[in-house]
Amino acid sequence: MTAIVWFTRDLRVHDHPALSAAAREHEQVIPLFVLDRTILTSTYHRPNRARFLHDSLRDLSASLRDLGAGLVVREGEVVEEVVRLARQFEVSCVYASADVSAYAARRAAAVSRALAGERRTLRQLPGVTVLAPGEAIPAGGDHFAVFTPYFRRWTELPKRATLPPPDRLRLPAGLRRGRIPARGTLCTGTRAPELPEGGETAGRGRLQEWLSGGVDDYADGHDDLAGDRTSRLSPYLHFGCLSPTEIVARADLRRRGAPEFVRQLAWRDFHHQVLAARPGAATSDYRPRGDRWRADPQAFAAWAQGRTGYPIVDAGMRQLLREGWMHNRARLLTASFLAKDLYLDWRVGARHFLEHLVDGDVANNQLNWQWVAGTGTDTRPNRVLNPLRQAERYDPDGSYVRRYLPELSEVSGSAVHSPWELPTGQRLQLDYPEPIIDHQLAAQRFRAARGKN
């Protein structure tokens, strides 16, 4: 008997329920990845994530070869490719990891219908999140809309046991494996110059290093912009190079910093269960506030290029362009600046992030943006982050700003955060712009638009 394991956003061999089940229940297993033509031609397919995907596929293929198989690669329409392979090798069951985005759900449903038409089955197992979206639900509801009660329930529920890789995989005779395209051909365009290496091997190495010591400082240092005391595991979680369940299992909650770190994985699950229940939240306000967002292409361009005149905001945006990643505290304050200081639609900011973030994840990106914009699950939807106070608190000596704004590398004192303290002549000499907006006036405008004093 032969099974197909259809890999999507689960590019690993450790703790992979679909792969483990297929290997346990079938004599032969076809590990399949389809380069989805719909995604390859969409705006979601961007150079930074394409590079990370390429690394991850090559690493996955090497791991599968070590198990006796290798990755089978096809390109085209997913339904056609999965069904064609199932028909060719008389596969009765296709295994896959369940996902939550609207597109992932539609795609899986289409594959399931096509297989069912030939008396074959699509079996979806957990693996993308710690708890599946339907596992933690409130009484009388389909999902939790506030994180704290969700986290309480998330903590109480048992987690599944982690799984080792299969001992051995065997491919059917006569199977053409196909090839992973060359890195440069997978997606054209300019990539960030300092992208992390993709793949399960790199991810497991980073995880081991983090759990060996980095996590100890997480509680006290996760908001320290210059110290960068975060795990940087998010790209590996997005592509499924690491199992979130395994990370939780390996994070010793008795260690300082571990409970706070695990809480962030619960936030990830929280956003996935919101999106699973409300797929439209990827593009529509989860809680409409009656906003009449401004249209200001020049202000958006200044924000996107890191030229707002607010150094802490600009440093965050430059980090995104340089690394394809941004510190979480910087994500919060740059998003607040766009949505609440500039009063521009959160969707244009979310789209820009997805163009550049290696960890660009529909559930986390869109719902975090909605949280900041006050249209999502935040219980204080009208809060406005003050960029100068944020800088003083989370980058007190200006090291983060100087790291990403070389034109301010020699500026000392409070001027590195407050460009008003820079003499006009010095600002011109440094080629650094004046602030494009006054924060206090912007905050007043936002609150007035929301009908709040």
Order of alpha helices (4+ residues) and beta strands (2+ residues): beta-alpha-beta-alpha-alpha-beta-alpha-beta-alpha-beta-alpha-alpha-alpha-alpha-alpha-alpha-alpha-alpha-alpha-alpha-alpha-alpha-alpha-alpha-alpha-alpha
